[in-house]
Amino acid sequence: MRNGFAVAPQHAGMDWPHDPDGDEGSEGRRKYGHAVIAKKVDEEEDFPLSRDEFVEEYGDHPVRLDSERVVSVEEIFEHVEPDEFDDFVAFHQAVGRAMRENDYWFYEGAEQFVDANEA
């Protein structure tokens, strides 16, 4: 057992506030990466959204990237720019860009659909 949960890999110095594969996480490994982060945002009420406030609230939450890797929201958001998002689309584009450029995007062939420099 790692981090108190049977299948979550240990992230150095991290005690997850909830099961990475529970309802707040991957929902039994049905959602990964970007989808786990998107669940934390209310499109109607959360915008404009401050990156720093988002990280303050959710930074220690786990994000399952694939069957073997779980990282914190904070780790991903170290690479997210800008520091405020006007809407859901801008938020998704920035998070997706950061994930692709920093090897948090595990989908094979993702680069053929979206140029990381244009997202």
MODELLER restraints for C-alpha pairs under 7 A, 6 or more apart:
rsr = mdl.restraints
at = mdl.atoms
rsr.add(forms.Gaussian(group=physical.xy_distance, feature=features.Distance(at['CA:2:A'], at['CA:8:A']), mean=5.99, stdev=0.5))
rsr.add(forms.Gaussian(group=physical.xy_distance, feature=features.Distance(at['CA:2:A'], at['CA:9:A']), mean=6.16, stdev=0.5))
rsr.add(forms.Gaussian(group=physical.xy_distance, feature=features.Distance(at['CA:2:A'], at['CA:10:A']), mean=5.68, stdev=0.5))
rsr.add(forms.Gaussian(group=physical.xy_distance, feature=features.Distance(at['CA:3:A'], at['CA:10:A']), mean=6.11, stdev=0.5))
rsr.add(forms.Gaussian(group=physical.xy_distance, feature=features.Distance(at['CA:3:A'], at['CA:15:A']), mean=5.42, stdev=0.5))
rsr.add(forms.Gaussian(group=physical.xy_distance, feature=features.Distance(at['CA:3:A'], at['CA:16:A']), mean=6.45, stdev=0.5))
rsr.add(forms.Gaussian(group=physical.xy_distance, feature=features.Distance(at['CA:5:A'], at['CA:19:A']), mean=6.11, stdev=0.5))
rsr.add(forms.Gaussian(group=physical.xy_distance, feature=features.Distance(at['CA:8:A'], at['CA:20:A']), mean=6.47, stdev=0.5))
rsr.add(forms.Gaussian(group=physical.xy_distance, feature=features.Distance(at['CA:8:A'], at['CA:70:A']), mean=6.85, stdev=0.5))
rsr.add(forms.Gaussian(group=physical.xy_distance, feature=features.Distance(at['CA:9:A'], at['CA:68:A']), mean=6.96, stdev=0.5))
rsr.add(forms.Gaussian(group=physical.xy_distance, feature=features.Distance(at['CA:9:A'], at['CA:69:A']), mean=6.70, stdev=0.5))
rsr.add(forms.Gaussian(group=physical.xy_distance, feature=features.Distance(at['CA:9:A'], at['CA:70:A']), mean=6.44, stdev=0.5))
rsr.add(forms.Gaussian(group=physical.xy_distance, feature=features.Distance(at['CA:11:A'], at['CA:71:A']), mean=6.71, stdev=0.5))
rsr.add(forms.Gaussian(group=physical.xy_distance, feature=features.Distance(at['CA:16:A'], at['CA:60:A']), mean=6.54, stdev=0.5))
rsr.add(forms.Gaussian(group=physical.xy_distance, feature=features.Distance(at['CA:16:A'], at['CA:61:A']), mean=6.14, stdev=0.5))
rsr.add(forms.Gaussian(group=physical.xy_distance, feature=features.Distance(at['CA:16:A'], at['CA:62:A']), mean=6.26, stdev=0.5))
rsr.add(forms.Gaussian(group=physical.xy_distance, feature=features.Distance(at['CA:17:A'], at['CA:61:A']), mean=6.31, stdev=0.5))
rsr.add(forms.Gaussian(group=physical.xy_distance, feature=features.Distance(at['CA:19:A'], at['CA:25:A']), mean=6.68, stdev=0.5))
rsr.add(forms.Gaussian(group=physical.xy_distance, feature=features.Distance(at['CA:20:A'], at['CA:26:A']), mean=6.15, stdev=0.5))
rsr.add(forms.Gaussian(group=physical.xy_distance, feature=features.Distance(at['CA:20:A'], at['CA:62:A']), mean=5.41, stdev=0.5))
rsr.add(forms.Gaussian(group=physical.xy_distance, feature=features.Distance(at['CA:20:A'], at['CA:63:A']), mean=6.58, stdev=0.5))
rsr.add(forms.Gaussian(group=physical.xy_distance, feature=features.Distance(at['CA:20:A'], at['CA:64:A']), mean=6.45, stdev=0.5))
rsr.add(forms.Gaussian(group=physical.xy_distance, feature=features.Distance(at['CA:21:A'], at['CA:27:A']), mean=5.40, stdev=0.5))
rsr.add(forms.Gaussian(group=physical.xy_distance, feature=features.Distance(at['CA:21:A'], at['CA:28:A']), mean=4.90, stdev=0.5))
rsr.add(forms.Gaussian(group=physical.xy_distance, feature=features.Distance(at['CA:21:A'], at['CA:29:A']), mean=5.76, stdev=0.5))
rsr.add(forms.Gaussian(group=physical.xy_distance, feature=features.Distance(at['CA:22:A'], at['CA:28:A']), mean=5.88, stdev=0.5))
rsr.add(forms.Gaussian(group=physical.xy_distance, feature=features.Distance(at['CA:25:A'], at['CA:36:A']), mean=5.98, stdev=0.5))
rsr.add(forms.Gaussian(group=physical.xy_distance, feature=features.Distance(at['CA:25:A'], at['CA:62:A']), mean=6.82, stdev=0.5))
rsr.add(forms.Gaussian(group=physical.xy_distance, feature=features.Distance(at['CA:25:A'], at['CA:63:A']), mean=6.61, stdev=0.5))
rsr.add(forms.Gaussian(group=physical.xy_distance, feature=features.Distance(at['CA:26:A'], at['CA:32:A']), mean=5.73, stdev=0.5))
rsr.add(forms.Gaussian(group=physical.xy_distance, feature=features.Distance(at['CA:26:A'], at['CA:36:A']), mean=6.11, stdev=0.5))
rsr.add(forms.Gaussian(group=physical.xy_distance, feature=features.Distance(at['CA:26:A'], at['CA:64:A']), mean=6.38, stdev=0.5))
rsr.add(forms.Gaussian(group=physical.xy_distance, feature=features.Distance(at['CA:32:A'], at['CA:64:A']), mean=5.37, stdev=0.5))
rsr.add(forms.Gaussian(group=physical.xy_distance, feature=features.Distance(at['CA:32:A'], at['CA:65:A']), mean=5.35, stdev=0.5))
rsr.add(forms.Gaussian(group=physical.xy_distance, feature=features.Distance(at['CA:32:A'], at['CA:66:A']), mean=6.56, stdev=0.5))
rsr.add(forms.Gaussian(group=physical.xy_distance, feature=features.Distance(at['CA:33:A'], at['CA:63:A']), mean=5.77, stdev=0.5))
rsr.add(forms.Gaussian(group=physical.xy_distance, feature=features.Distance(at['CA:33:A'], at['CA:64:A']), mean=5.70, stdev=0.5))
rsr.add(forms.Gaussian(group=physical.xy_distance, feature=features.Distance(at['CA:33:A'], at['CA:65:A']), mean=4.63, stdev=0.5))
rsr.add(forms.Gaussian(group=physical.xy_distance, feature=features.Distance(at['CA:34:A'], at['CA:96:A']), mean=6.93, stdev=0.5))
rsr.add(forms.Gaussian(group=physical.xy_distance, feature=features.Distance(at['CA:36:A'], at['CA:63:A']), mean=6.21, stdev=0.5))
rsr.add(forms.Gaussian(group=physical.xy_distance, feature=features.Distance(at['CA:43:A'], at['CA:88:A']), mean=5.76, stdev=0.5))
rsr.add(forms.Gaussian(group=physical.xy_distance, feature=features.Distance(at['CA:47:A'], at['CA:85:A']), mean=6.95, stdev=0.5))
rsr.add(forms.Gaussian(group=physical.xy_distance, feature=features.Distance(at['CA:47:A'], at['CA:86:A']), mean=5.82, stdev=0.5))
rsr.add(forms.Gaussian(group=physical.xy_distance, feature=features.Distance(at['CA:47:A'], at['CA:87:A']), mean=5.61, stdev=0.5))
rsr.add(forms.Gaussian(group=physical.xy_distance, feature=features.Distance(at['CA:48:A'], at['CA:84:A']), mean=6.82, stdev=0.5))
rsr.add(forms.Gaussian(group=physical.xy_distance, feature=features.Distance(at['CA:48:A'], at['CA:85:A']), mean=5.49, stdev=0.5))
rsr.add(forms.Gaussian(group=physical.xy_distance, feature=features.Distance(at['CA:48:A'], at['CA:86:A']), mean=4.47, stdev=0.5))
rsr.add(forms.Gaussian(group=physical.xy_distance, feature=features.Distance(at['CA:48:A'], at['CA:87:A']), mean=6.17, stdev=0.5))
rsr.add(forms.Gaussian(group=physical.xy_distance, feature=features.Distance(at['CA:49:A'], at['CA:84:A']), mean=5.56, stdev=0.5))
rsr.add(forms.Gaussian(group=physical.xy_distance, feature=features.Distance(at['CA:49:A'], at['CA:85:A']), mean=5.13, stdev=0.5))
rsr.add(forms.Gaussian(group=physical.xy_distance, feature=features.Distance(at['CA:49:A'], at['CA:86:A']), mean=6.61, stdev=0.5))
rsr.add(forms.Gaussian(group=physical.xy_distance, feature=features.Distance(at['CA:50:A'], at['CA:83:A']), mean=6.02, stdev=0.5))
rsr.add(forms.Gaussian(group=physical.xy_distance, feature=features.Distance(at['CA:50:A'], at['CA:84:A']), mean=4.45, stdev=0.5))
rsr.add(forms.Gaussian(group=physical.xy_distance, feature=features.Distance(at['CA:50:A'], at['CA:85:A']), mean=6.52, stdev=0.5))
rsr.add(forms.Gaussian(group=physical.xy_distance, feature=features.Distance(at['CA:51:A'], at['CA:83:A']), mean=4.98, stdev=0.5))
rsr.add(forms.Gaussian(group=physical.xy_distance, feature=features.Distance(at['CA:51:A'], at['CA:84:A']), mean=5.56, stdev=0.5))
rsr.add(forms.Gaussian(group=physical.xy_distance, feature=features.Distance(at['CA:52:A'], at['CA:83:A']), mean=6.84, stdev=0.5))
rsr.add(forms.Gaussian(group=physical.xy_distance, feature=features.Distance(at['CA:55:A'], at['CA:73:A']), mean=6.92, stdev=0.5))
rsr.add(forms.Gaussian(group=physical.xy_distance, feature=features.Distance(at['CA:55:A'], at['CA:74:A']), mean=5.80, stdev=0.5))
rsr.add(forms.Gaussian(group=physical.xy_distance, feature=features.Distance(at['CA:58:A'], at['CA:73:A']), mean=6.45, stdev=0.5))
rsr.add(forms.Gaussian(group=physical.xy_distance, feature=features.Distance(at['CA:59:A'], at['CA:72:A']), mean=6.27, stdev=0.5))
rsr.add(forms.Gaussian(group=physical.xy_distance, feature=features.Distance(at['CA:59:A'], at['CA:73:A']), mean=4.73, stdev=0.5))
rsr.add(forms.Gaussian(group=physical.xy_distance, feature=features.Distance(at['CA:59:A'], at['CA:74:A']), mean=4.19, stdev=0.5))
rsr.add(forms.Gaussian(group=physical.xy_distance, feature=features.Distance(at['CA:60:A'], at['CA:72:A']), mean=5.53, stdev=0.5))
rsr.add(forms.Gaussian(group=physical.xy_distance, feature=features.Distance(at['CA:60:A'], at['CA:73:A']), mean=6.26, stdev=0.5))
rsr.add(forms.Gaussian(group=physical.xy_distance, feature=features.Distance(at['CA:60:A'], at['CA:74:A']), mean=6.40, stdev=0.5))
rsr.add(forms.Gaussian(group=physical.xy_distance, feature=features.Distance(at['CA:61:A'], at['CA:72:A']), mean=5.47, stdev=0.5))
rsr.add(forms.Gaussian(group=physical.xy_distance, feature=features.Distance(at['CA:61:A'], at['CA:73:A']), mean=5.74, stdev=0.5))
rsr.add(forms.Gaussian(group=physical.xy_distance, feature=features.Distance(at['CA:62:A'], at['CA:70:A']), mean=6.15, stdev=0.5))
rsr.add(forms.Gaussian(group=physical.xy_distance, feature=features.Distance(at['CA:62:A'], at['CA:71:A']), mean=5.58, stdev=0.5))
rsr.add(forms.Gaussian(group=physical.xy_distance, feature=features.Distance(at['CA:62:A'], at['CA:72:A']), mean=4.58, stdev=0.5))
rsr.add(forms.Gaussian(group=physical.xy_distance, feature=features.Distance(at['CA:62:A'], at['CA:73:A']), mean=6.29, stdev=0.5))
rsr.add(forms.Gaussian(group=physical.xy_distance, feature=features.Distance(at['CA:63:A'], at['CA:70:A']), mean=5.41, stdev=0.5))
rsr.add(forms.Gaussian(group=physical.xy_distance, feature=features.Distance(at['CA:63:A'], at['CA:71:A']), mean=5.33, stdev=0.5))
rsr.add(forms.Gaussian(group=physical.xy_distance, feature=features.Distance(at['CA:63:A'], at['CA:72:A']), mean=5.74, stdev=0.5))
rsr.add(forms.Gaussian(group=physical.xy_distance, feature=features.Distance(at['CA:63:A'], at['CA:73:A']), mean=6.31, stdev=0.5))
rsr.add(forms.Gaussian(group=physical.xy_distance, feature=features.Distance(at['CA:64:A'], at['CA:70:A']), mean=4.28, stdev=0.5))
rsr.add(forms.Gaussian(group=physical.xy_distance, feature=features.Distance(at['CA:64:A'], at['CA:71:A']), mean=6.56, stdev=0.5))
rsr.add(forms.Gaussian(group=physical.xy_distance, feature=features.Distance(at['CA:65:A'], at['CA:104:A']), mean=6.61, stdev=0.5))
rsr.add(forms.Gaussian(group=physical.xy_distance, feature=features.Distance(at['CA:65:A'], at['CA:106:A']), mean=6.70, stdev=0.5))
rsr.add(forms.Gaussian(group=physical.xy_distance, feature=features.Distance(at['CA:66:A'], at['CA:106:A']), mean=6.79, stdev=0.5))
rsr.add(forms.Gaussian(group=physical.xy_distance, feature=features.Distance(at['CA:76:A'], at['CA:99:A']), mean=6.71, stdev=0.5))
rsr.add(forms.Gaussian(group=physical.xy_distance, feature=features.Distance(at['CA:79:A'], at['CA:98:A']), mean=5.40, stdev=0.5))
rsr.add(forms.Gaussian(group=physical.xy_distance, feature=features.Distance(at['CA:80:A'], at['CA:94:A']), mean=5.96, stdev=0.5))
rsr.add(forms.Gaussian(group=physical.xy_distance, feature=features.Distance(at['CA:80:A'], at['CA:95:A']), mean=5.91, stdev=0.5))
rsr.add(forms.Gaussian(group=physical.xy_distance, feature=features.Distance(at['CA:80:A'], at['CA:98:A']), mean=5.33, stdev=0.5))
rsr.add(forms.Gaussian(group=physical.xy_distance, feature=features.Distance(at['CA:81:A'], at['CA:94:A']), mean=6.19, stdev=0.5))
rsr.add(forms.Gaussian(group=physical.xy_distance, feature=features.Distance(at['CA:85:A'], at['CA:91:A']), mean=5.57, stdev=0.5))
rsr.add(forms.Gaussian(group=physical.xy_distance, feature=features.Distance(at['CA:93:A'], at['CA:119:A']), mean=5.49, stdev=0.5))
rsr.add(forms.Gaussian(group=physical.xy_distance, feature=features.Distance(at['CA:97:A'], at['CA:116:A']), mean=5.67, stdev=0.5))
rsr.add(forms.Gaussian(group=physical.xy_distance, feature=features.Distance(at['CA:97:A'], at['CA:119:A']), mean=5.91, stdev=0.5))
rsr.add(forms.Gaussian(group=physical.xy_distance, feature=features.Distance(at['CA:99:A'], at['CA:105:A']), mean=5.18, stdev=0.5))
rsr.add(forms.Gaussian(group=physical.xy_distance, feature=features.Distance(at['CA:100:A'], at['CA:116:A']), mean=6.58, stdev=0.5))
rsr.add(forms.Gaussian(group=physical.xy_distance, feature=features.Distance(at['CA:101:A'], at['CA:116:A']), mean=6.68, stdev=0.5))
